[in-house]
């Protein structure tokens, strides 16, 4: 019998900025800042580092977690 179950679901959305350009860090900062602020207001944990970001949702009921993640991804796509 399994007492503890863990599930990881990964969804990827990619916004590409030119690598190595002088404007890339500034553009990423502007995009990431507004995105991370919006996501945190939605009640999910977000983390941004360098040119990467992650949304972490923790819970016990898969369909609820899936609904929350779908809502977050629709919001990200609507913003960008």
KAVEN-V851904 format. One record per pair of residues at least 24 apart in sequence whose ideal C-beta (glycine too) atoms are under 6 Angstrom apart, sorted by sequence separation. I is the first residue (numbers start at 1). J is the second residue. D is the distance in whole Angstrom. If there is no record, write none. Layout:
BEGIN
i=I j=J d=D
i=I j=J d=D
END
This chain:
BEGIN
i=11 j=73 d=6
i=13 j=76 d=6
i=15 j=80 d=6
END
